[in-house]
Amino acid sequence: MPESPALHPPSGAAGCERSPVANRSMPMQIEVHLFATLRQGRFRQKTLQVPPGCTVADVCRQLVIGDGEAAMLMVNGAAAQADHQLAPGDEVALFPALGGG
């Protein structure tokens, strides 16, 4: 399997530019798992390189997952908010809103 491309957030992306260390530190590796419709045109699981200071919302933006499209966010198996700052080795799981009835 080819190596995962690094994520480079757009200039001024929330969370990735907050820390003055962000521009001097090495990228960190995280694991991202997408579920249900979020996999369409993307992937099921992938290891990504992201800059220090990135949040779950930054990762969603980089994956072109729109606001509200990921209804449940988890980091390391626990519910998380979009502004949760990621750490090296974190596992991020993103779930869409589930319908049914």
N, C-alpha and C positions, 0 to 999 in steps of 0.2 A: 504494500500500500504506500503511495507517495506521502512524503512528509507534509504535514499541515502548514499552510501559509501563516505567516505572522499577521496579527491584526495591528493596524496602525490607525488609531483613532484620528478623526479629523481635528484640525487645529481648534482648540478651545472646547473640545468635548468635555462635558461635565464629568468630574471625577478623575480624569486622566491627567489633567494639568494642574490640579490643586496642590499637589505636593512639590516643593522645590527639588526633591530628590528624584522625581519622575524623569527628568531629562538626563540625569546622570547615572541612573541605575540600569541594570540589565533587565530585559523583559522577563516576566515570570510566566510559568507554564500553568495552565488550568485545564480542566476537563469539562467539556460541555456536552450535555445529553438533551436532545430534543425529542418531544413526544407528539404523537398524533399528527394533526395537520401542520404543526411547526416543522415537521421533517420534509414536507413537500418542497422539492427543489433545493433542499439543503443537505442535511446528513442526519444520521441517528446519533452518533457519538463521534467526538473529535477532540484531540488535544490541540489547544491554541496557545500561542505566545501573545501576551498582552503586557502593556506597560504598567509599572507599579502605580497604584492609585486608582485603577479602573474599578468601576462599579458594575453591578449586574445590568443596569440600564445601558451603560456604555457597550457591553457585549451585545445586548439586544440590538442597539443601533447599528453596530458593525455587521450583524447578521441580517440586517434589514427586516427586523421583526418590529412592526409598528406598535405605537403606544396602545396598550390594552389588548393586543393580540396574544401576549403571554399573560394568562390570568393567574397562574400560580408559579411563583419563583422559589426555588430551593437552593440552598448552599450547604453542602456537606450533610444532606439529609434533613435539614431543618428549614422551616419557612423563613423566607427572607424578603426584605423590601428592595425596591429597585435601586435605592441609594446605598445598598450594602457594599462596602469597599472590599474587594477581593484580595486574597493572600495567595502566595505561591502554593500550588498543589490543591487548591480548592476544586470541588466538584460542583458544577452549576447544572441544575435541571430546570428546564422550562416546559410548562404545560399550557396548552390553550384552554379557553373556556370550554367546558364540556356541556353538551346539550343532550337532551333526551326527554323521555316522558312516558 
